[in-house]
């Protein structure tokens, strides 16, 4: 593969061109970065975006699974793990602290309603 004079950051959306011997699509977004520091900032922000996306999705799945539980003992045992996850995400400002508090409150009410 030849050296590109543009920077690849995202692998989502429609392919702009097909490259490679196996015919795989490579998704490229053209960046007008004029400094090395700007390229590094783009790389860092992309890494953080993927990291944040993973933890946000994991949190949403954990909350969804807890809401789907019908056994009170099982839900009460799972709640501290979900609470810890919410607090960590609020501490790193991935979600707002009030959103974390609201979710914890709603989950507590859900567990209290279970028979």
N, C-alpha and C positions, 0 to 999 in steps of 0.2 A: 504494500500500500504506500502510495507516495505521501510525502510530507505536505500537510495542509497549511495554508497561511491564514486560516480562520480557526476559531476555538470552538470545540464541541462541548455543550453543557447539558442539554436535556435529551433524553431518549423517549420522548412522548410525541404524539401527534402523527401527522402524515409524513412519510419519508420524502426528503427533498431530493435524494439521489440514491442509487443503488451502487454499492462498492463491494469489493472483496471477491475472492475467487469462488466462494460458495454461493454468491448471489444474495447474501444477507443485506437487508436494508440498514443503512446507517442514517440516523436522524441527526441533522446538524442545524444549529441555530447560529447565524452570523453575528459576531460581537464586534463592536467598534471600540475595543480597549486599546488605549494608547500607551499604557504603562504596565510594567510587570506587576506592580502592586494591584492594579485594577484586575488583571487576569487572576491573581491569587485571591482577591476578594470574591470574584465570581466562583472560583473553585470552592472556596470556603462556604459561601452562601448555599451552593448546591449541595454540599455535604450536609450542612445543617438542615436544609429543607428536607432531605431524605430521612435524616435522623428524627426530626420533629414529626414528620408524617408517620413514621413507624410507631413512635410512642403514642401519638394521638389516636391512631387506629387501634392500637393494643388497649388503650384505656377505654375507648368506645365499646370494643368487644367485651371487655371485662364487665362494664356496666350493663350491657345488654344481657350477658349471661346471668348476672346476678338478678336482674329484673325478671328473667324467665324462670328462675327457681321457684319451686312450690313447697319445698321442704324447709321448714323454719331453721332447724339445726344446721343444715347444710349451708343455708344462706348466711346465718350468723357466723359460721366458721369462715366463710369466704369474704365477708364484709371488711375485716381488718386489712386484708391484702389490697382490696380495691381502694380503701380509704388511704392507705399508704401511697398507692400509685397516684391518686388524685392530689395528695399533699405535695408529692415530689414534683408533679407537673406544674402545680401552682407556684411552687418555690422557684422553679426555673422559668416562670412566666410563659409556659407553653399554653396554659389556659389561665383565665383570670381567677383570682382567689375567691371571688364571690360565686363564680360558676362552680368551683370545687365545693364550696360550702353548700350551695343549693343542691348539687348532686348528692352529697353525703346525707343531707337532710331528707331528701326524697327517698334515698335508698333505706335509711333508717325507718321511715314511715312504712315503706313496703315490707320490710322484715317484721315490723310490729303487727302488720295486718295479717301476716301468714298464720295459719292455724297449726 
